[in-house]
Amino acid sequence: MNTLKNTSHAPRIVYQPDQSVIKISGVSILENAPAYFEPVFAMATKFLEENNSLEVVFHLEYFNTGTSVCFKVLLDSIHRHKHDKPVQIKWRYDKEDQEIMENGQAIEELTGLEFIYEAV
């Protein structure tokens, strides 16, 4: 398992190659979100090339527009590379934070991938 630790501006990212799982959690208010998320784009593509499935778990407290664009780029890339492989996108949110849930729904609609929503 590899981890990029979270900071006050950057989310925690956990790669679990043995399970083909990428987890993104915390707060993401990065000024240069594409540079930060570039390794995630590469890892998702690699997981899909080397494994039969992929699971991406989002559990964000807050994220800015730059981050949402990166999420869309990531999910669009997954959509293009998944072929017939199963991909599961989980969108976890605080049960009292409807805005984060609605943000997930907006990204889901833009990408065409089906999300699983989990209120925690």
C-alpha positions in Angstrom: 0.0 0.0 0.0 1.3 3.4 -0.9 0.0 6.6 0.6 0.2 10.4 -0.1 -0.5 11.9 3.3 -3.0 14.7 3.6 -2.2 18.2 4.5 -4.5 21.2 5.2 -4.8 21.7 1.4 -4.3 18.3 -0.1 -6.2 15.0 0.3 -4.9 11.7 1.5 -4.5 9.3 -1.4 -4.1 5.6 -0.7 -3.1 3.1 -3.4 -3.8 -0.6 -2.7 -2.4 -2.3 -5.8 -3.1 -5.8 -4.4 -6.8 -5.0 -4.3 -6.9 -2.5 -7.3 -8.2 0.2 -5.0 -7.5 4.0 -4.9 -8.9 6.0 -2.0 -9.1 9.8 -2.0 -10.1 11.5 1.3 -10.1 14.7 3.2 -9.9 18.3 1.9 -8.6 19.3 -1.5 -8.0 23.0 -2.1 -4.9 22.8 -4.2 -3.7 25.6 -6.3 -2.1 23.2 -8.8 -4.4 20.2 -8.6 -3.4 18.6 -11.9 0.2 18.3 -10.8 -0.9 16.7 -7.5 -3.3 14.3 -9.1 -1.1 13.2 -12.0 0.2 10.1 -10.2 -3.4 9.1 -9.5 -4.2 9.3 -13.2 -1.2 7.1 -14.0 -2.0 4.6 -11.2 -5.6 4.2 -12.3 -4.6 3.5 -15.9 -1.9 1.0 -14.6 -4.4 -0.8 -12.4 -6.8 -1.2 -15.3 -4.0 -2.5 -17.6 -2.7 -5.0 -15.0 -5.9 -6.1 -13.2 -9.4 -7.2 -13.9 -11.1 -4.4 -12.0 -10.7 -1.1 -10.2 -12.4 0.5 -7.3 -12.1 4.2 -6.5 -13.4 5.5 -3.2 -13.9 9.2 -2.6 -14.6 10.6 0.8 -14.1 14.3 0.7 -14.9 16.9 3.3 -14.4 19.8 0.8 -12.9 20.3 -2.6 -12.4 23.3 -4.9 -13.2 23.6 -8.6 -9.7 22.7 -9.7 -10.0 19.4 -7.8 -13.4 18.7 -9.3 -11.9 19.1 -12.8 -9.2 16.6 -11.9 -11.8 14.1 -10.6 -13.6 14.4 -14.0 -10.4 13.9 -15.9 -9.6 10.9 -13.7 -13.0 9.3 -14.2 -13.1 10.1 -17.9 -9.7 8.3 -18.3 -11.0 5.3 -16.3 -14.1 5.2 -18.5 -11.9 5.2 -21.6 -9.6 2.5 -20.3 -12.0 0.2 -18.5 -13.2 -1.7 -21.6 -15.3 -4.6 -20.2 -13.6 -4.6 -16.8 -15.7 -3.9 -13.7 -15.1 -0.4 -12.2 -16.7 0.6 -9.0 -16.9 4.3 -7.9 -17.9 4.9 -4.3 -18.8 8.4 -3.2 -18.8 8.6 0.6 -20.1 11.7 2.3 -21.1 12.9 5.7 -24.8 12.1 6.1 -25.5 15.7 7.0 -23.5 17.2 4.0 -25.9 17.2 1.1 -23.6 19.6 -0.9 -20.8 17.0 -1.1 -23.4 14.3 -2.1 -24.8 16.7 -4.8 -21.2 17.4 -6.1 -20.8 13.7 -6.5 -24.0 13.4 -8.5 -22.9 16.3 -10.7 -19.5 14.5 -11.4 -21.3 11.2 -12.0 -23.6 12.8 -14.5 -20.7 14.4 -16.4 -18.7 11.2 -16.6 -21.3 8.6 -17.3 -20.0 6.2 -14.7 -22.4 4.9 -12.1 -21.5 5.9 -8.5 -22.4 4.1 -5.3 -23.3 6.6 -2.6 -22.6 5.9 1.0 -23.7 8.2 3.8 -21.4 7.9 6.8 
